[in-house]
Amino acid sequence: MQSDDDSCDRLDTEDGQFFDAVESPILPESCSSVYDSAVDSAAAQFAQCSMKLKEFPEISSDENSLSSGVTQLELEALFLKNKELSVRREILQKEKAAVLKENEALDKQIAEMKIVVADYETAFEAQQENEFLISDEKLEEVRAERNELRNDLQIAENAISNLQKVYDRLRKSVDQMRQNELLLNSAIDDCRSKYRESEERFVQFTAYANNEIEE
């Protein structure tokens, strides 16, 4: 008997019976084991139905009537089986949709994290570059200050050297003035001594002259 569902294939069982199997949907690996378990369960239930059909007593009516009864039971079993598989397929499809949605959410989060990481790396590189520029500017400022201090120090050293030379000249001048003062004092003493001698001679000469005049 041909089923109305084009997506179903006809499978034969060991006892010559057959049933229409629903085409397996394409599922992720995480759901394939669940779907296989559902199909195995459906096959086991169909086998139980077949065993129950064998337990019916033989009917002495014609073969067409018996065949029609068995076919009706098969159709009912297949209908229940297809219904169960449809429910299971719907559940698996919902699970698949949930997994896909979760994967999409994870992919979105990963993409956002990549953007955040890229922005962080860009900002970090810019910050490092700015720090390097600032460090170079500070280094140039320090070098300029160092050169200025060196120039100031050189000027101060030159000034100190000049002051030392002036001090040496002043000291020599002071020493010379002291020597001149000593010589001057010695000359003054000589002059005083000579002046006294001159006065004494003048007094003696005056006394001699007076004596001569009186005589």
C-alpha positions in Angstrom: 0.0 0.0 0.0 1.5 3.4 -1.0 1.5 6.2 1.6 0.2 9.7 0.9 3.4 11.3 2.3 6.0 11.5 -0.4 8.8 11.9 2.2 8.2 8.4 3.6 9.9 5.2 2.4 8.4 1.7 2.7 10.4 -0.7 5.0 9.8 -4.4 5.2 10.0 -6.3 8.5 11.3 -9.8 9.1 7.8 -11.4 9.0 7.0 -9.8 5.7 5.0 -6.9 7.0 5.9 -3.3 6.2 5.4 0.3 7.4 6.1 3.8 6.2 9.1 5.4 7.9 9.3 9.2 8.2 12.4 10.6 6.5 14.9 11.5 9.2 15.4 15.3 9.6 18.8 16.8 9.4 19.8 17.4 13.0 22.9 18.6 14.8 25.1 15.9 16.3 23.8 16.6 19.8 20.3 15.7 18.7 21.0 12.7 16.4 21.3 10.2 19.2 17.9 11.3 20.6 16.3 10.9 17.1 17.8 7.4 16.7 16.5 6.4 20.1 13.0 7.6 19.1 13.1 5.6 15.8 14.3 2.5 17.7 11.5 2.9 20.2 9.0 3.2 17.3 10.3 0.1 15.7 10.0 -1.8 18.9 6.4 -0.7 19.4 5.6 -1.8 15.8 7.1 -5.2 16.5 4.9 -5.6 19.5 1.8 -4.7 17.4 2.9 -7.4 14.9 3.2 -10.0 17.7 -0.2 -9.1 18.9 -1.6 -9.6 15.4 -0.1 -13.2 15.3 -2.0 -14.0 18.5 -5.4 -13.5 16.9 -7.2 -16.9 16.1 -7.5 -17.9 12.5 -10.7 -16.9 10.9 -12.4 -19.3 8.5 -13.7 -16.4 6.3 -12.1 -15.7 3.0 -8.6 -14.4 2.6 -9.7 -11.0 1.3 -11.6 -10.2 4.5 -8.6 -11.4 6.7 -6.1 -9.4 4.6 -8.3 -6.3 4.8 -8.5 -6.6 8.6 -4.7 -7.0 8.9 -4.1 -4.1 6.6 -6.5 -1.9 8.6 -4.6 -2.8 11.8 -1.3 -2.0 10.0 -2.6 1.3 8.9 -3.8 2.2 12.4 -0.4 1.2 13.8 1.4 3.2 11.1 -0.9 6.2 11.8 0.0 6.1 15.5 3.6 5.5 14.6 3.7 8.4 12.2 1.9 10.6 14.7 4.5 9.7 17.4 7.4 10.3 15.1 5.9 13.6 14.0 5.6 14.7 17.6 9.2 13.5 18.3 10.4 15.2 15.1 8.7 18.4 16.2 10.3 18.2 19.6 13.7 17.6 18.0 13.2 20.5 15.6 12.4 22.7 18.5 15.5 21.5 20.3 17.5 22.1 17.1 16.0 25.6 16.8 16.9 26.3 20.4 20.5 25.0 19.8 20.8 27.1 16.7 19.5 30.1 18.5 21.9 29.5 21.3 24.7 29.1 18.8 23.7 32.3 17.1 23.7 34.1 20.5 27.2 32.7 21.2 28.4 33.7 17.8 27.0 37.2 18.4 28.7 37.3 21.8 32.0 36.1 20.3 31.7 38.8 17.5 31.0 41.5 20.2 33.9 40.3 22.3 36.2 40.4 19.2 35.1 44.0 18.5 35.7 44.8 22.2 39.1 43.2 22.1 40.0 44.9 18.8 38.9 48.3 20.3 40.9 47.6 23.5 44.0 46.6 21.4 43.6 49.8 19.3 43.2 52.0 22.4 46.1 50.2 24.1 48.4 50.7 21.1 47.3 54.4 20.9 48.0 54.8 24.6 51.4 53.2 24.3 52.2 55.4 21.3 51.1 58.5 23.2 53.2 57.4 26.2 56.2 57.0 23.9 55.6 60.4 22.4 55.3 62.0 25.9 58.4 60.1 27.0 60.3 61.4 24.0 59.1 65.0 24.7 60.0 64.7 28.4 63.4 63.3 27.4 64.0 66.2 25.0 63.0 68.6 27.8 65.4 66.9 30.2 68.2 67.0 27.7 67.5 70.7 27.1 67.5 71.4 30.8 70.7 69.4 31.2 72.4 71.4 28.4 71.2 74.6 30.0 72.5 73.6 33.4 75.8 72.7 31.8 76.1 76.1 30.2 75.2 77.8 33.5 77.8 75.7 35.3 80.4 76.5 32.7 79.6 80.2 33.1 79.8 79.9 36.9 83.1 78.1 36.6 84.4 80.8 34.3 83.2 83.5 36.8 84.8 81.7 39.7 88.0 81.4 37.7 88.0 85.1 37.0 87.3 85.8 40.6 90.2 83.6 41.6 92.5 85.5 39.3 91.2 88.9 40.7 91.7 87.6 44.2 95.2 86.5 43.4 96.0 89.9 41.9 94.4 91.7 44.9 96.4 89.5 47.3 99.6 90.3 45.5 98.7 94.0 45.6 98.0 93.8 49.3 101.3 92.1 49.9 103.1 94.7 47.9 101.3 97.5 49.8 102.3 95.9 53.1 105.9 95.8 51.9 105.7 99.4 50.7 104.2 100.3 54.1 107.1 98.7 55.9 109.6 100.5 53.7 107.7 103.8 54.2 107.7 103.4 57.9 111.4 102.6 57.8 112.0 105.7 55.7 109.9 107.8 58.1 111.9 106.5 61.0 115.1 107.4 59.2 113.8 110.8 58.4 112.8 111.4 62.1 116.2 110.3 63.3 117.9 112.6 60.8 115.5 115.4 61.8 116.4 115.0 65.4 120.1 114.9 64.6 119.6 118.1 62.5 117.8 119.8 65.4 120.5 118.8 67.8 123.1 120.1 65.4 121.1 123.3 65.0 120.9 123.7 68.8 124.6 123.1 69.1 125.3 125.5 66.3 123.0 128.1 67.8 124.7 127.8 71.2 128.2 128.0 69.6 127.1 131.0 67.6 125.7 132.8 70.6 128.9 132.0 72.6 131.0 133.4 69.7 128.9 136.6 69.6 129.1 137.1 73.3 132.9 136.8 73.3 
